[in-house]
Amino acid sequence: MTAVSSLLAGFALFLFLIGMASFGAMLKGCFVLRRLARRTPSLDVLPLLKSSLVPGVSVIANPPDASPESRDFVRRLLGLEFGNLEVVLAIEGRSETEMAAWIREFHLSRSAPASSVYESRDPLRLVVVEAGPAGALNAGLEAASAPIIGLIGTECEFDSTLLLHLIRPMLEDPQQTFAVCGLTPPPPGPAGFAAWFGALESLRSWLARGAAFAGWDLLVPVPGTSILVRRDAIQSAGGFRGGPLELFLDLHARSRAGRDSRIAFVAESVSHARVPRSWADLRRRISQDQAQIARALRKRGTGGVWAIRWGLPALFLLRLIRPVLETAALAAVAAGWMMGWIEPALAGLVLLSTAGMGILLSMAAVVLRELATFRGSDPATLAVRFLAAIPENLGYHQVRNLWLIFGFFQAK
């Protein structure tokens, strides 16, 4: 066996091990979700809506623009069912045209003549604050008045009862629970390969990076996550130094250094990532997620690479090392096959460790989702997603590897 063949065989073995570890994480997530389903009783919404003991929530939103989609997103936030709700819209370096669109849509007026804070003249708990290019979330935090801060991304889809489900862990254990993450699997969506592959991506994240990381006390936000955090916890962590992922790394670091506390996970009736409408949507979501992970890995000290113990190194292995190895192995096999240097058995081994393992993991995610939840099953959706795992890993997965590699190194 040549040195190249030995190297490829080693790559294949390593990729098999990474695949087995990924399956183990999804299996762990399935067990965590089943335990949550058994222990969580159904929610009675009316007492939470009427009780004066439920703390107020300020939801901070940072939409990318003033498009109709962004304005509709803010409308949905204002429509959330909650007794004491405030929506804080942090406008980051927008043009006068975009600011005029927000003013016109929600009938805003300045709260003071020289202020950058606007309030709606309508009976809405809406505060709009203009912020600098690096301080939108911190400006929103300063303008917020409630003791609990909500963070809901524009990529999230959610029901109007979202906050009522998210607040429950804080009410059940107010001393120990300082943050809550909510994430559900994607519901049946539109037809199309981009939508199917995006749903499979969300399923794997829900099981592994959501439920499994929650079971290991390593929970950090993923695309589609809705968040509640105690205001004093954010302030004690020094505010926002980046996005929600960086905030949670800081919170984990402070939690491990101080008193016993926890981040709760809610897996039902909360939010999920919007199903991609196009390949551009899918690539944008993957690249943004990868950029957040890259920025977190580059930070040194508290809240850096070891903030959630082995969690970030594992993501580095899965989201960068694995794509690099798969891309290199497939390129070497293609070149070696054309030159007659690679045996058919070795080429088959590499394909099994890349495309074959990917198909098994995606199919396993679909099956584990059915085992993890006791409702919401749809036979047609189950069949489509199960079969979509095959084309996902025979072309798209290899392109996704390139997106992950470029997204990591292009992150600023």
NUPASE-747831 format. One record per atom (N, C-alpha, C, O): residue in three letters; z, y, x. Coordinates in steps of 0.2 Angstrom, whole numbers, plus 5000, padded with zeros to 4 digits. Layout:
BEGIN
alaZYX/...
This chain:
BEGIN
met500049945004/met500050005000/met500050065004/met500450075009/thr499650115003/thr499550175007/thr500150225005/thr500550215001/ala500250275010/ala500750325009/ala500650355002/ala501150374999/val500050375000/val499850404994/val500150364988/val500350384983/ser499950294988/ser500150254983/ser500850244982/ser501150244977/ser501250244988/ser501950234988/ser502250304985/ser502750294981/leu501950364987/leu502250424984/leu502150424976/leu502550444973/leu501550404974/leu501350404967/leu501850354963/leu502050374958/ala501950294966/ala502450254963/ala503150274962/ala503450264957/gly503350314968/gly503950344967/gly504050404962/gly504550404958/phe503450444961/phe503450494956/phe503450454949/phe503850484945/ala503150404948/ala503150374942/ala503850344940/ala504050354934/leu504150314945/leu504850294944/leu505350344942/leu505750344938/phe505250404946/phe505750464944/phe505550494937/phe506050504934/leu504950494935/leu504750514929/leu505050474923/leu505250494918/phe505050404925/phe505350354920/phe506050374919/phe506350374913/leu506450384925/leu507150404924/leu507250464920/leu507750464916/ile506850514921/ile506950574918/ile506850564910/ile507150594906/gly506350524909/gly506150514902/gly506750474898/gly506950484893/met507050424902/met507650384899/met508250434898/met508550424893/ala508350484903/ala508850534902/ala508750574896/ala509250594892/ser508150594895/ser507950634889/ser508050594883/ser508350624878/phe507850534883/phe508050494877/phe508750484876/phe509050494870/gly509150474881/gly509850474880/gly510150534877/gly510650534873/ala509950594879/ala510150654877/ala510050664869/ala510450684865/met509450644867/met509250644860/met509650594856/met509850614850/leu509750534859/leu510250484855/leu510950514855/leu511250504849/lys511150544860/lys511850584859/lys511850634854/lys512350634850/gly511250674853/gly511250724848/gly511250694841/gly511550714837/cys510950634840/cys510950594834/cys511650584832/cys511850594826/phe512050554837/phe512750534835/phe513150594833/phe513550594829/val513050654837/val513450714836/val513250734829/val513650754825/leu512650734827/leu512450764820/leu512650714814/leu512850744809/arg512650654816/arg512950604810/arg513750624810/arg513950614804/arg514050634815/arg514750644815/arg514850714811/arg515350714807/leu514450764812/leu514550824809/leu514350814801/leu514750844797/ala513850774800/ala513750764793/ala514250734789/ala514450754783/arg514650684792/arg515250654789/arg515850704788/arg516150694783/arg515950744793/arg516550784793/arg516450854789/arg516950884788/thr515850874788/thr515750934785/thr515650934777/thr515150904775/pro516150954773/pro516050954766/pro515551004764/pro515351044767/ser515350994758/ser514851044755/ser515151114754/ser515751114753/leu514751164755/leu515051234755/leu515051254748/leu514551254744/asp515651284746/asp515651324739/asp515551394741/asp516051424744/val515051424739/val514851494741/val515251544738/val515351594741/leu515451534732/leu515751594728/leu516351614731/leu516451674731/pro516851574733/pro517451604736/pro517351644742/pro517651694743/leu516851624746/leu516751654752/leu516451724751/leu516551774754/leu516051734746/leu515751794744/leu516251844741/leu516151904742/lys516751814738/lys517251864734/lys517851874739/lys518251924737/ser518051834743/ser518651834747/ser518651894752/ser518151914755/ser519251934751/ser519251994756/ser519551974763/ser519552014767/leu519651904764/leu519951884770/leu519351864775/leu519451854781/val518751864772/val518151844776/val517951904780/val517851964777/pro517951904787/pro517851964791/pro517051984790/pro516651954788/gly516952054791/gly516352084791/gly515852054796/gly516152044802/val515252054795/val514752044800/val514252094801/val513952124796/ser514152114807/ser513552164809/ser513052124812/ser513052094818/val512452114809/val511852074812/val511452124816/val511152174813/ile511352114822/ile510952154827/ile510252124827/ile510152074829/ala509752164826/ala509052144826/ala508652184831/ala508852244831/asn508252154835/asn507852194840/asn507152174839/asn506852134843/pro506752194833/pro506052174832/pro505652204838/pro505752254840/pro505052174839/pro504652194844/pro504252254843/pro503952284847/asp504152264836/asp503652324834/asp503852344827/asp504352314824/ala503452384824/ala503552404817/ala503052374812/ala502852404807/ser502752314814/ser502252284810/ser502552264803/ser503152264802/pro502152254798/pro502352224792/pro502752164793/pro503252154789/glu502652124797/glu503052064798/glu503752084800/glu504252054798/ser503852124805/ser504452154807/ser504852184802/ser505452174801/arg504552224798/arg504852254792/arg505052204787/arg505652214784/asp504652154786/asp504852104781/asp505452064784/asp505952044780/phe505552054790/phe506052024793/phe506752064792/phe507252034790/val506752124793/val507352164792/val507452164784/val508052164783/arg506952164780/arg507152154773/arg507552094771/arg507952094767/arg507252034775/arg507651974773/arg508351974776/arg508751944773/leu508452014782/leu509152014784/leu509552054779/leu510152034778/leu509352104776/leu509652144771/leu509852104765/leu510252124761/gly509352054764/gly509452014758/gly509951954759/gly510051914754/leu510251944765/leu510751894766/leu511351904761/leu511551954760/glu511551844759/glu512151844754/glu512751844758/glu512951794762/phe513151894758/phe513751904762/phe514151964759/phe513852014758/gly514751954759/gly515152004756/gly515252074759/gly515152124756/asn515252064766/asn515352134770/asn514852124776/asn514952104781/leu514152144774/leu513652134779/leu513352204781/leu513252254777/glu513252214787/glu512952274790/glu512352254795/glu512452204799/val511752284794/val511252264798/val511052324803/val511052384801/val511152314810/val510952364815/val510352344818/val510252294821/leu509852394817/leu509152384820/leu509152424827/leu509152484827/ala509052384832/ala509052414839/ala508352424841/ala507952384842/ile508152494841/ile507452504842/ile507352524850/ile507652574852/glu506952484853/glu506952484861/glu506352524863/glu505752494863/gly506352584865/gly505852624868/gly505252624863/gly504652624866/arg505252634857/arg504652634853/arg504352704852/arg504652754854/ser503752704850/ser503352764850/ser503552804844/ser503852774839/glu503352864843/glu503552904837/glu503152874831/glu503452884826/thr502552844832/thr502252814826/thr502652764823/thr502752754817/glu502952714828/glu503252664825/glu503952684822/glu504152654817/met504252734825/met504852754823/met504752794816/met505152784811/ala504252824815/ala504052854808/ala503952794803/ala504152804797/ala503652744805/ala503552684801/ala504252654798/ala504352644792/trp504752654803/trp505352634801/trp505752684796/trp506052664791/ile505652744798/ile505952794793/ile505652794786/ile506052804781/arg505052784786/arg504652784780/arg504852724775/arg504952724769/glu504952664779/glu505052604775/glu505752604772/glu505852574767/phe506252624776/phe506952614774/phe507252684772/phe507852684772/his506852734772/his507152804770/his507752824774/his508252834772/leu507552824781/leu508152844786/leu508152914787/leu507752954786/ser508752934789/ser508953004791/ser509453004796/ser509852954797/arg509453054801/arg509853054806/arg510653054804/arg510753094799/ser511053014807/ser511753024805/ser512053084807/ser512553114805/ala511753124813/ala511953184815/ala511353224818/ala510853184820/pro511353284818/pro510753324820/pro510453304827/pro509853294828/ala510853294832/ala510653274839/ala510753204840/ala510753184846/ser510853154835/ser510953084836/ser510353044836/ser509853064834/ser510452984840/ser509852944840/ser510052884835/ser509652834835/val510452894831/val510652844826/val510452864819/val510552924817/tyr510152824815/tyr509852834808/tyr510252794803/tyr510452734805/glu510352814797/glu510552774792/glu510152784786/glu509852834785/ser510152734782/ser509652734776/ser510052774770/ser510652774769/arg509552814767/arg509852854761/arg509852804755/arg510152824750/asp509552744755/asp509652704750/asp510352664750/asp510652664756/pro510552634745/pro511152594745/pro511152534750/pro511152474747/leu510952544756/leu510852484761/leu511352494767/leu511452544769/arg511652444769/arg512052444775/arg511652434781/arg511652384784/leu511152484782/leu510752484788/leu510852534792/leu510852594790/val510952524799/val510952574804/val510452564809/val510352504811/val510052614811/val509552604816/val509652654822/val509852704821/val509652624828/val509852654834/val509252654839/val509052594840/glu509052714842/glu508552714847/glu508952694854/glu509452734855/ala508652654857/ala508952634864/ala508452634869/ala507852644868/gly508752634876/gly508352634881/gly507952574882/gly508152524879/pro507552564887/pro507152504888/pro507552444890/pro507352384889/ala508152454892/ala508552394895/ala509252384891/ala509652344892/gly509352424886/gly509952424883/gly509952424875/gly510452444872/ala509452384872/ala509452384865/ala510052344862/ala510352374857/leu510152294864/leu510752254861/leu511352284863/leu511852284858/asn511552314868/asn512152344870/asn512152414865/asn512752424863/ala511652444864/ala511652504860/ala511852484852/ala512152514849/gly511552424850/gly511652394844/gly512452374843/gly512752384838/leu512652344849/leu513352324849/leu513852384848/leu514352384844/glu513652444851/glu514052504851/glu514052534844/glu514552564841/ala513452534841/ala513352554834/ala513652514829/ala513852544823/ala513752454830/ala514052404825/ala514752414823/ala515152444828/ser514952404817/ser515652414815/ser516052354814/ser516652364813/ala515752294813/ala516152234811/ala516352204817/ala516152204822/pro516952164816/pro517252124821/pro516852064823/pro516952034828/ile516352044819/ile515851984821/ile515152004821/ile514952044817/ile514851984827/ile514152014828/ile513651954827/ile513751894829/gly513151964823/gly512651914822/gly512051934826/gly511851984826/leu511751874828/leu511051884832/leu510551834829/leu510651774829/ile510051864826/ile509551824823/ile508851844825/ile508651904824/gly508451804829/gly507851824832/gly507351824826/gly507351794821/thr506851864828/thr506251874823/thr505851814822/thr505451804818/glu505951764827/glu505551704826/glu505951654821/glu505651594820/cys506451674819/cys506851624814/cys506651634807/cys506451684805/glu506651574804/glu506651564797/glu507351544794/glu507651504797/phe507551574789/phe508251564786/phe508251574779/phe507851604776/asp508751544776/asp508951554769/asp509451614768/asp509751634773/ser509451634762/ser509951694761/ser510651674762/ser511051724763/thr510851614762/thr511551594763/thr511751574770/thr512251554771/leu511251594774/leu511351584782/leu512051604784/leu512451554787/leu512251664783/leu512951684786/leu513551654783/leu514051644786/leu513451634777/leu514051594774/leu514151524777/leu514751504778/his513651494779/his513651434783/his513951444790/his514351404793/leu513651494793/leu513851504800/leu514551534801/leu514851514806/ile514851564796/ile515551594797/ile516051544796/ile516651554798/arg515851484792/arg516351434791/arg516751414797/arg517451404796/pro516451394802/pro516851364808/pro517351414811/pro517951404813/met517251484810/met517651534812/met518251544807/met518851554809/leu518151534801/leu518651534796/leu519151474797/leu519751474796/glu518851414798/glu519251354799/glu519651354805/glu520251324805/asp519451384811/asp519851384817/asp519751454820/asp519351454825/pro520051504817/pro519951574820/pro520151584827/pro519951634830/gln520651544829/gln520951564835/gln520551534841/gln520451564846/gln520251474840/gln519851444845/gln519151454845/gln518751454850/thr518851464839/thr518151474839/thr517951544840/thr518051584835/phe517551564845/phe517351624846/phe516651634846/phe516351694846/ala516251584844/ala515551594843/ala515251534840/ala515551474840/val514751544836/val514451484832/val513651494833/val513351544833/cys513351434834/cys512651434834/cys512351384829/cys512651334827/gly511851404825/gly511651374820/gly510851354821/gly510451394823/leu510651294820/leu509951274821/leu509851214816/leu510251164816/thr509351214813/thr509151154809/thr508451124811/thr508051164814/pro508251064809/pro507551044811/pro507051074807/pro507251104801/pro506451084809/pro505951124805/pro505751084799/pro505651024799/pro505651114793/pro505451084787/pro504751064787/pro504351084792/pro504451024782/pro503751014782/pro503351084782/pro503551134778/gly502851084786/gly502451144787/gly501751144786/gly501551094783/pro501351194788/pro500651184787/pro500351134791/pro500551114796/ala499751114789/ala499351064793/ala499051094799/ala498851154799/gly498951054804/gly498651084810/gly498951064816/gly499551054816/phe498651054822/phe498951024828/phe499451074831/phe499951044833/ala499351134830/ala499851184833/ala500451174829/ala501051174832/ala500451174823/ala501051164819/ala501351104820/ala502051104820/trp501051044820/trp501350984821/trp501650974828/trp502250954829/phe501351004833/phe501651004840/phe502251044841/phe502651034844/gly502151104837/gly502751154837/gly503351114834/gly503951124836/ala503251084828/ala503751044825/ala504050994829/ala504750984829/leu503650954833/leu503950904838/leu504350934843/leu504850914845/glu504150994846/glu504551034851/glu505151054848/glu505751044851/ser505251074842/ser505851104839/ser506251044837/ser506851044838/leu506050984835/leu506450924834/leu506750904841/leu507350884841/arg506450904846/arg506750884853/arg507250934855/arg507750904857/ser507150994854/ser507651044855/ser508251034851/ser508851044853/trp508151024845/trp508751024840/trp509150964842/trp509750964842/leu508850904844/leu509250844845/leu509650854852/leu510250844853/ala509250874857/ala509450874864/ala509850934866/ala510450934868/arg509450994866/arg509751054868/arg510251084863/arg510651134864/gly510151064857/gly510651084851/gly511251044851/gly511751054853/ala511150984847/ala511650944845/ala511950904852/ala512650904852/ala511550884856/ala511850844862/ala512250894866/ala512850874868/phe511950954868/phe512351004872/phe512951024868/phe513451034872/ala512951024862/ala513551044858/ala514150994859/ala514651004860/gly513850924859/gly514350874860/gly514650874867/gly515250844868/trp514250894872/trp514550904879/trp514850964880/trp515050984886/asp514951014875/asp515251074876/asp514751114881/asp515051154886/leu514151114880/leu513651154885/leu513151194880/leu512651214883/leu513351204874/leu512951234869/leu512651304871/leu513051354873/val512051314871/val511751384872/val511151394867/val510851344865/pro510951454866/pro510451464861/pro509751434863/pro509551434869/val509351404858/val508651384859/val508251424854/val508551454849/pro507551424855/pro507151464850/pro507351434842/pro507351374841/gly507451484838/gly507551474831/gly508351474830/gly508551464824/thr508751484835/thr509451484834/thr509751544830/thr509551604832/ser510151544826/ser510551594823/ser511251594826/ser511551544827/ile511551654827/ile512151654831/ile512651704828/ile512451754825/leu513251684828/leu513851734827/leu514351734833/leu514451674835/val514551794835/val514951794841/val515551844839/val515351904836/arg516151834841/arg516651884840/arg516451944845/arg516351934850/arg516552004842/arg516452064845/arg516852074852/arg516652094857/asp517452054851/asp517952054857/asp517752014863/asp517852024869/ala517451954861/ala517151904866/ala516651934870/ala516551924876/ile516151964866/ile515552004869/ile515852054874/ile515552064880/gln516252094872/gln516552154876/gln516952124882/gln516852154887/ser517352074881/ser517652044887/ser517152014892/ser517352004898/ala516551994890/ala516051964894/ala515652024898/ala515252004902/gly515852084896/gly515452144899/gly514852164895/gly514452194898/gly514752144889/gly514252154885/gly513552114886/gly513652064889/phe513052134884/phe512352104885/phe512052124892/phe511952174893/arg511952074896/arg511652084903/arg510852064902/arg510552064907/gly510752034896/gly510052004895/gly510051984888/gly510252024883/gly509751934886/gly509651904880/gly510251864878/gly510751854881/pro510251824872/pro510751784870/pro510951724874/pro511451704875/leu510451694878/leu510551644883/leu511051664888/leu511551634890/glu510851724891/glu511351754896/glu512051764894/glu512551754897/leu512051794888/leu512751804885/leu513151744884/leu513651744886/phe512851684882/phe513151624881/phe513351594888/phe513951564888/leu512951604893/leu513151584899/leu513851624902/leu514251594905/asp513851684901/asp514451724902/asp515051704898/asp515551704901/leu514951694892/leu515451664887/leu515751604890/leu516351594890/his515251554891/his515551494894/his515951494900/his516451464901/ala515651544905/ala516051554911/ala516751574910/ala517251554913/arg516851624905/arg517451654904/arg517951604900/arg518551604901/ser517551564896/ser517951514892/ser518251464897/ser518851444896/arg517851444902/arg518151384906/arg518651414911/arg519151384913/ala518651484912/ala519151514917/ala519751534913/ala520251544916/gly519751534907/gly520351564903/gly520651504898/gly520651444900/arg520851534892/arg521151484888/arg520651444884/arg520051454884/asp520951394881/asp520551344877/asp520151374871/asp520551404867/ser519551374871/ser519151394866/ser518451354865/ser518351314870/arg518151374860/arg517551334859/arg516951374855/arg517051424852/ile516351344856/ile515751364853/ile515551314848/ile515451254850/ala515551334841/ala515451284836/ala514651274835/ala514251324836/phe514451214832/phe513751204831/phe513651194823/phe514051144821/val513251224820/val513051214813/val512351184812/val511851214815/ala512251124809/ala511551094809/ala511251094802/ala510751064802/glu511551124797/glu511251124791/glu511251184787/glu511751224788/ser510751204784/ser510751264779/ser510751324784/ser511051374781/val510551324790/val510551384794/val509851404795/val509451424791/ser509651414802/ser508951434803/ser508551384808/ser508851334810/his507951394808/his507451354812/his506951404815/his506751454812/ala506551384820/ala506051414823/ala505451414818/ala505251364815/arg505151474817/arg504551474813/arg503951434816/arg503851424822/val503651394811/val503151344813/val502551384816/val502351434813/pro502251374822/pro501751414825/pro501151414820/pro500951364817/arg500851474820/arg500251474816/arg499551464820/arg499051454817/ser499651464826/ser499051464831/ser499351434838/ser499951434839/trp498851424842/trp498951404849/trp499351464852/trp499751454857/ala499151524851/ala499451584854/ala500151584852/ala500551604857/asp500351574846/asp501051574844/asp501451524848/asp501951534850/leu501151464848/leu501451404852/leu501651424859/leu502151414862/arg501051444862/arg501151464869/arg501651524870/arg502051514875/arg501651574866/arg502151624867/arg502851604866/arg503251624870/arg502951564861/arg503651534861/arg503851494867/arg504451504869/ile503451454869/ile503651414875/ile503751454881/ile504251444885/ser503251504882/ser503351544888/ser503951594888/ser504251604893/gln504151614882/gln504751654881/gln505351614883/gln505851644886/asp505351554880/asp505951514881/asp506051494889/asp506551494891/gln505451484892/gln505451464899/gln505651524903/gln506051514908/ala505451584901/ala505651644905/ala506451654905/ala506751674909/gln506751644899/gln507451654898/gln507851604903/gln508251624906/ile507551544903/ile507851494907/ile507751514914/ile508251504918/ala507251534916/ala507051554923/ala507551614925/ala507851614931/arg507651664921/arg508051714923/arg508751694923/arg509151724928/ala509051654919/ala509651624919/ala509751584926/ala510351594929/leu509351544928/leu509351504934/leu509351554940/leu509651534945/arg509151604940/arg509051654946/arg509751694947/arg509851724952/lys510151694942/lys510751734942/lys511251704947/lys511351634947/arg511651734951/arg512151714955/arg512851724953/arg512851774949/gly513251694954/gly513951704953/gly514151684946/gly513851634943/thr514651714943/thr514851704936/thr514351704931/thr513951754931/gly514251654927/gly513751654922/gly513051634924/gly512551654921/gly513051604930/gly512451584934/gly512251514932/gly512451484927/val511951484938/val511751414937/val512251364935/val512051314932/trp512851374937/trp513351324935/trp513851344929/trp514351314928/ala513651394925/ala514051414920/ala514151364915/ala514751364912/ile513651314914/ile513751264909/ile513751194913/ile513451144911/arg514051194919/arg514051134923/arg513351114925/arg512951154928/trp513251054923/trp512551024925/trp512051044920/trp511451014921/gly512151084915/gly511651094909/gly511051134912/gly510551104910/leu511151184915/leu510551224918/leu510151184923/leu509551184923/pro510551154928/pro510151114933/pro509751054929/pro509151044931/ala510051024924/ala509650974920/ala509051004916/ala508450974916/leu509051074914/leu508551104911/leu507951124916/leu507351114915/phe508251134922/phe507751154928/phe507351084929/phe506751094931/leu507751034929/leu507350964931/leu506850954926/leu506350934927/leu507050964919/leu506650944914/leu506050994913/leu505450974911/arg506151054914/arg505751114912/arg505251134918/arg504751174916/leu505451114924/leu505051134929/leu504851074934/leu504251064935/ile505351044936/ile505250984941/ile504750934938/ile504250914941/arg504950914932/arg504550864928/arg503850884927/arg503350844929/pro503750944924/pro503050964924/pro502650974930/pro502050954931/val502950994936/val502650994942/val502450924944/val501850914947/leu502950874944/leu502750814946/leu502250774942/leu501750744944/glu502250784935/glu501750754931/glu501050784933/glu500550744933/thr501050854933/thr500350884935/thr500050854942/thr499550844942/ala500550854947/ala500350834953/ala500150754953/ala499650744956/ala500450714950/ala500350644949/ala499650634946/ala499250594948/leu499550664940/leu498950654937/leu498350684941/leu497850654941/ala498450734944/ala497850764948/ala497750714954/ala497150704956/ala498250684957/ala498150644963/ala497850574960/ala497350544963/val498050554954/val497750494951/val496950504950/val496550464951/ala496850564947/ala496150574945/ala495650574952/ala495150554952/ala495950614957/ala495550614963/ala495550554966/ala494950534969/gly496050514967/gly496050444970/gly495650394966/gly495350354970/trp495650404960/trp495250354956/trp494450364958/trp494050324958/met494250434958/met493550444959/met493350424966/met492850404968/met493850434971/met493750414978/met493850334979/met493650314985/gly494050304974/gly494150234975/gly494850214979/gly494850164982/trp495250264980/trp495950254984/trp496450224979/trp496950204982/ile496450224973/ile496950204968/ile496850144965/ile496250134962/glu497250094965/glu497250034961/glu497350054954/glu497650094952/pro496950014949/pro497050024942/pro497750014940/pro497950054935/ala498149964943/ala498849954940/ala499250014942/ala499650034938/leu499150054947/leu499550114949/leu499350164945/leu499750204942/ala498650174943/ala498450224938/ala498750214932/ala498950264928/gly498750154929/gly499150144923/gly499850154923/gly500150174918/leu500150144929/leu500950154929/leu501050234928/leu501550254925/val500650274932/val500750344931/val500550364924/val500950414922/leu500050344921/leu499950364914/leu500550344909/leu500650384905/leu500750284911/leu501350264906/leu501950304907/leu502350324903/ser502050334914/ser502650374915/ser502550444913/ser503050484912/thr501950464911/thr501850534909/thr501650534902/thr502050554897/ala501050514900/ala500850514893/ala501250464889/ala501450474883/gly501250404891/gly501650354888/gly502350364886/gly502550364880/met502750394891/met503450414890/met503450474885/met503950474881/gly502950514886/gly502950574881/gly502850554874/gly503250574869/ile502450504873/ile502350484866/ile502950444863/ile503150464858/leu503250404867/leu503850374865/leu504450424864/leu504850414859/leu504550474868/leu505050524866/leu504950564860/leu505350574856/ser504250584859/ser504150624853/ser504250574846/ser504550594841/met504050514847/met504150464841/met504850454840/met505050454834/ala505250444846/ala505950434845/ala506250494842/ala506750484838/ala506050554843/ala506350614840/ala506250614833/ala506750634829/val505650594830/val505550594823/val505950544820/val506250554814/val506050484823/val506450434820/val507250454820/val507550444815/leu507450484826/leu508150504826/leu508350554821/leu508850564819/arg507850594820/arg507950654815/arg508150614808/arg508550644804/glu507750564806/glu507850524800/glu508550494800/glu508950494795/leu508750474806/leu509450434806/leu510050484806/leu510550474804/ala509850544809/ala510350594810/ala510550634803/ala511150654802/thr510150644799/thr510250684793/thr510150634787/thr509750594786/phe510550654781/phe510550614775/phe510150644770/phe510150614764/arg509850694771/arg509450724766/arg508850764769/arg508850774775/gly508350784765/gly507850824768/gly507250784771/gly506750804774/ser507250714770/ser506750674772/ser506150674768/ser506150684762/asp505550674771/asp504950684767/asp504450624770/asp504250634776/pro504250574767/pro503850524770/pro503250544773/pro503050524778/ala502850594769/ala502250614772/ala502350654779/ala501950644783/thr502850694779/thr502950734785/thr503150684791/thr502950694796/leu503550634789/leu503750584794/leu503150554797/leu503150544803/ala502750534793/ala502150494795/ala501650544800/ala501450514805/val501550604797/val501150644801/val501450664808/val501050664813/arg502050674808/arg502350694815/arg502450634819/arg502350644825/phe502550574816/phe502550514820/phe501950504824/phe501850484830/leu501350504820/leu500650494823/leu500450554827/leu500050544832/ala500750614826/ala500550674830/ala500750664837/ala500550704841/ala501250624838/ala501550614845/ala500950584850/ala501050594856/ile500450554847/ile499950524851/ile499550574854/ile499450584860/pro499150614850/pro498750664852/pro499150724856/pro498850754861/glu499750734854/glu500150784858/glu500250764865/glu500150814869/asn500250704867/asn500350684874/asn499650664877/asn499750644883/leu499150674874/leu498450654877/leu498050714877/leu497450714875/gly498350764880/gly497950834881/gly498450894881/gly498450934886/tyr498750904875/tyr499150954874/tyr499750954879/tyr499951004882/his500050904880/his500650894884/his500550914891/his500950954895/gln499950904894/gln499750924900/gln499550994901/gln499751024906/val499351024896/val499251094895/val499851134895/val500051184898/arg500351104891/arg501051134890/arg501351134897/arg501751184899/asn501251084901/asn501551084908/asn501351144912/asn501751174916/leu500751164911/leu500451224915/leu500751284912/leu500951324916/trp500851284906/trp501251344903/trp501951354905/trp502151404907/leu502251294906/leu502951294908/leu502951314916/leu503451354917/ile502551294920/ile502551314927/ile502351384928/ile502751424931/phe501851414924/phe501651484925/phe502251524922/phe502351574925/gly502551504916/gly503051544913/gly503651554917/gly503951604917/phe503851494921/phe504451504925/phe504351554931/phe504751594932/phe503751544934/phe503651594940/phe503451664938/phe503451704942/gln503151674932/gln502951744930/gln503551774927/gln503551834925/ala504151744926/ala504751774922/ala504951834927/ala505051824933/lys505151884924/lys505451944927/lys506151954926/lys506452004929/
